[in-house]
Amino acid sequence: MNSASWPVEPRPARVAGSVVRAVTNPFISEPIARRYAGARPYYHCVALGLAARQLGISRASVAVDVGCGTGLSTRAVLELAEHVIALDASAAMLKAAQPQPRTRYLVATAEQIPVRDAVADLATVGAAFHWFDQPAAFAELARVLRNGAGLAVYSDFFVGQLTGQPAFTTWLEHSYLPRYPAPPRHAYFDTAAALHAGFNDVSYTEDTIRVPLTHHELADYLLSQSNAAAAVESGAVSAETLHNEILTETAAFFPVQCGADAAFAIRVWTTIRRG
């Protein structure tokens, strides 16, 4: 596509609908975006492979990647689509994204997608749907998808286990997370809202992967999570102090010059847009 043929257009301000629980996405600043880009595991191809099998697709012409963050998800979507419109509400996250071929990045929200009606063959949302006003987001996704097109919503979840280090789970659950709890979020996938918006054939699957991490990589990953981002953004602790705190308290779980395998769950929901 050339610059003139992308099916992009401004969207009018959305009229407020139903009242939803107050949820604030903490991934807004440039330092947090840089930490996210450098520390998150790249699991997206695995998740989208599961989604493609559930949806029965091999290739899409145009895909919309909503909540693309620093572009990790977009890189994987490009293996399924000829062209990708990738959007995120955070300009800082997009600034940290690597340029990708056949891709256009946009600063936009899931509740107000600046794309024309019925132009996409596929929509994807990776590790972001729990920040959205889901009834509004499903309505927008239904609008931009063609009849019969698929939607894949997926996320990773750190199980909290390091191979051979059961005491790490105890530290995480009983020491670290009580000090730095996760901020409020919505459900990962609201099936009722999806059906109301015109989707059906909802499917769910999950898998587990193990990611080798060094001591510093684990600390970097924990610092990239939403609970750490919220604590830093609120001023409760500085990123440097929290990073050093994690390194100190987890040192015993990493013998000298050795890493450990961290367990991550991958959760995938798919559904079909029906006219």
Residue pairs with C-beta under 8 A, 6 or more apart in sequence:
1 83
1 102
6 83
6 85
6 104
7 62
7 85
7 115
7 116
7 119
8 85
8 104
8 106
8 114
8 115
8 116
9 114
9 115
9 116
10 114
11 108
11 112
11 113
11 114
13 112
14 111
14 112
14 136
17 133
17 135
17 136
18 135
20 133
20 134
20 135
20 186
21 184
21 186
22 184
23 130
23 131
23 183
23 184
23 185
23 186
24 183
24 184
25 89
25 90
25 131
26 32
26 183
26 226
26 229
26 230
26 233
27 33
27 36
27 69
27 90
27 92
27 93
27 226
27 229
28 90
28 92
28 233
29 92
29 233
30 92
30 95
30 96
31 239
32 92
32 224
32 229
32 232
32 233
33 69
33 70
33 90
33 92
33 93
33 95
33 96
34 96
35 220
35 223
35 224
35 239
36 69
36 70
36 93
36 96
36 224
37 70
37 71
37 72
37 96
37 97
38 220
38 224
39 217
39 220
39 221
39 223
39 224
40 70
40 72
40 221
40 224
41 156
41 209
41 211
41 221
41 264
42 72
42 75
42 76
43 156
43 209
43 211
43 264
43 266
44 72
44 73
44 75
44 76
44 77
44 126
44 154
45 76
45 79
46 207
46 209
46 266
47 76
47 126
47 152
47 154
47 155
47 156
47 266
47 268
48 76
48 77
48 79
48 80
48 124
48 152
48 154
50 154
50 205
50 207
50 266
50 268
51 124
51 150
51 152
51 154
51 268
51 270
52 58
52 80
52 152
54 152
54 203
54 205
54 268
54 270
55 122
55 150
55 152
55 270
55 272
57 80
57 121
57 122
57 150
58 80
59 80
59 81
59 82
60 80
60 81
60 82
60 120
60 121
60 122
60 149
61 81
61 82
61 83
61 121
62 81
62 82
62 83
62 84
62 85
62 119
62 120
62 121
62 122
63 77
63 80
63 81
63 83
63 84
63 85
63 120
63 121
63 122
63 123
63 124
64 84
64 85
64 86
64 87
64 113
64 115
64 120
64 122
64 123
64 124
64 141
64 144
64 145
65 73
65 74
65 77
65 84
65 85
65 86
65 87
65 123
65 124
65 125
65 126
66 87
66 110
66 113
66 123
66 124
66 125
66 128
66 137
66 141
67 73
67 87
67 88
67 89
67 110
67 125
67 126
67 127
67 128
67 129
67 131
67 132
68 74
68 86
68 87
68 88
68 93
68 94
68 97
68 105
68 126
69 88
69 90
69 93
69 97
69 126
69 127
69 128
70 93
70 94
70 96
70 97
70 98
71 86
71 94
71 96
71 97
71 98
71 100
71 105
72 126
73 86
73 124
73 126
73 127
74 84
74 86
74 97
74 100
74 103
74 105
75 98
75 100
76 126
77 84
77 86
77 122
77 124
78 84
78 100
78 101
78 102
78 103
80 122
81 102
81 121
81 122
82 102
83 102
83 103
83 104
84 100
84 102
84 103
84 104
85 103
85 104
85 106
85 115
85 120
86 97
86 100
86 103
86 104
86 105
86 106
87 105
87 106
87 107
87 108
87 109
87 110
87 113
87 114
88 94
88 105
88 107
88 108
88 128
89 107
89 108
89 109
89 110
90 107
91 107
94 105
94 107
97 105
106 114
108 114
109 132
110 125
110 128
110 129
110 132
110 133
110 136
110 137
110 140
110 141
111 132
111 133
111 136
111 137
111 140
112 140
113 140
113 141
113 143
113 144
115 144
116 144
117 143
117 144
118 143
118 144
118 145
118 146
118 147
119 144
119 146
120 144
120 145
120 146
120 149
121 145
121 146
121 149
121 150
122 145
122 149
122 150
122 151
122 152
123 141
123 144
123 145
123 149
123 150
123 151
123 152
124 151
124 152
124 153
124 154
125 132
125 151
125 152
125 153
125 154
126 154
126 155
127 154
127 155
127 156
129 137
129 153
129 155
129 186
129 188
129 189
130 155
130 185
130 186
130 187
130 188
131 185
131 186
132 186
133 186
134 186
134 187
134 189
134 190
134 193
135 190
135 193
135 196
135 197
138 190
138 193
138 194
138 196
138 197
138 199
139 197
141 151
141 197
141 273
142 197
142 198
142 199
142 273
145 151
145 273
146 273
147 273
147 274
147 275
148 272
148 273
148 274
148 275
149 272
149 273
150 270
150 271
150 272
150 273
151 194
151 199
151 270
151 271
151 272
151 273
152 268
152 269
152 270
153 188
153 189
153 268
153 269
153 270
154 266
154 267
154 268
154 269
155 188
155 266
155 267
156 264
156 265
156 266
156 267
157 264
157 265
157 266
157 267
158 221
158 225
158 262
158 263
158 264
159 208
159 262
159 263
159 264
159 265
160 168
160 169
160 172
160 173
160 263
161 168
161 169
161 262
161 263
162 168
162 169
162 213
162 218
162 253
162 260
162 261
162 262
162 263
163 210
163 260
163 261
163 262
163 263
164 260
165 253
165 260
167 252
167 253
168 250
168 253
171 249
171 250
171 253
175 249
176 222
176 246
176 249
177 227
180 227
180 228
180 230
180 231
180 237
180 242
181 227
182 225
182 226
182 227
182 230
183 226
183 227
183 230
185 226
188 267
188 269
189 204
189 269
191 202
194 202
194 271
195 202
198 273
198 274
198 275
199 271
199 272
199 273
199 274
200 271
200 272
200 274
201 270
201 271
201 272
201 274
202 269
202 270
202 271
203 269
203 270
203 271
204 267
204 268
204 269
204 270
205 268
206 265
206 266
206 267
206 268
207 265
207 266
207 268
208 263
208 264
208 265
208 266
209 263
209 264
209 266
210 261
210 262
210 263
210 264
211 261
211 262
211 264
212 259
212 260
212 261
212 262
213 221
213 259
213 260
213 261
213 262
214 254
214 259
215 247
215 250
215 251
215 253
215 254
215 259
216 247
217 259
218 246
218 250
218 254
218 260
218 262
219 243
219 246
219 247
219 250
220 243
221 262
222 228
222 246
223 239
223 242
223 243
223 246
228 239
228 242
231 237
231 242
232 238
232 239
232 242
237 245
253 260
254 260
